[in-house]
Amino acid sequence: MDPRRSLPRQRGLTYVEALVATVIMAVCLAPALTALHDGVRAAGTQRAHTVNQQRVKTRMEEVLANTFATLDAAAMAAGNSPSVTVVTYSDPPGTADRLLVTLYRYDGAAATASDTGLLWVKTAIEGSALELNTLKSRW
């Protein structure tokens, strides 16, 4: 019997196998880190959107807590126009994610100064599609 055959075979990783495993790990790690980075960035963006959404809702509730007469007076003082914001309820210019409030008399079809019983109320974040709209009635 040959003495070389009687020795047990040693099992383990060779240098080449370890090198190949390291290269595979490095190649897979780069996209995984990129995906993780994108996920963290998206979470930050979603947080900002959620905060702004809550701010719009809160401002709408604050505005609607006023009496109809108070809101009607503010709408008329601002020019009773769908394109003009009411400074009293809006954030000052230059504010980050500025909240804008628009109030105007509404007759069911368009802005009108003759209908004194219905107001259109809009709160929105300047430069974004995030907004809420509702109507407030005198009665």
N, C-alpha and C positions, 0 to 999 in steps of 0.2 A: 504494500500500500504506500502510496506517495504521501510524504509528510505534509506537503502543502495542502492537500485535500482534507486532511484531518483537522486542520485549524478552523475554528468557526469563522464565518464571514463577519466582518465588522460592518455594522450598519450605521448610517449617519449621513449628514449632509456634506457634500463636497463643496469646495470653494465655488465652483461654477453654479451649483444649484442655489447656494446662498446668494450669489450675485444676481442670478436670474430672478429670484424671489424679491430681492431688493428693488430691482428695476421695475418689476410689475407693480410693486407697492407704490413706487414713486410716480409711475405713469397714472395709476388710478387715484392717487391722492390729489393731484392738481385739479381735476374736474370736481372732485368732492369738495375741496376747499372753495372753489368758485361757486358752486351751488349753495354752500353754507353762507358765503358772503352775500349772495343775491337774496337769500332768505332773510337774513338779518336786515338788509336794506329795505326789503318789502315790508317787513314788520314795522319798521320805523315810519314808513309812508302810511301804512294802514293806521297806525296810532294817531298820526297827525290828522288824517281824515276823520277818524272817530271823534277826536277832540273837537274838531270844527263842526261836525254834525251835532254834537251835544250843545255847542255854543249857539248854533242857529236855533235849535229847539228852545233853549233857555231864553234867548232874546225874544222869540215869538211869544213865549208865555209872559215875559215881562211887559211887552207891548200890549198884549190882550188884557192884562190886568187893569189897564187904564179904562176910564169911562169912555163911552162912545163920543161924548161931547169933547173930551180932551183930545182924542185921536182925530176927530173931525177938524178941530181947530188947527192941529199940527199939520194935517193934510192941506188945508187951505193956505196956511202960512208958507208951506213949501211949494205952492204953486199948483197943487192938485193934478199932478202929472205922473203917469206910469214910469217916466224916465228920470224923475228927480227924487233923490233920497232925502229923508227927513233927518236933518242934522241932530236934532234933539235925541233921537234914539239910535243913531249910527255911531260907529267908532270914529275917532278923529282921523283925518288924512295922514298917511304915512305909517299907520298902525299895521303890523304884520298880520296877514289874514284878516283884513278889515271887514267887519260886519256892517252891512248896509241895510237900512230899513226904508221901505217905500210904502207910502199911504196915499190913497186917492179915492175920491167918491166913485162909485161904480153903479151903473144902472142895469146890470145883467148882460150888457153887450159891450160897453166901452166906458172910458173915463168920462165923467160928466159932472159939472158943477151944479146942475139942477136937481139931481137926485140926492136928497139929504138923509136917506135912511140906510145906506149900505156903503161900507168901506172895504176896499181891497187892501189887504195887509200882506207884505212880502218881506221876509228876512233872507239875506243871502251873503255868502262870502264873496268879496270882490275878486273878480278874475277867475272864478270857478263856477262849475255847474251846480254846486251845492246850494239849494235854496228851498224855502218853504213858503207856500201861499195859502191864504185863507180869507174868508170874508167875515166881517163884523157888522152886525145889524144893530140899529138903534133900538129895536124892540126885543 
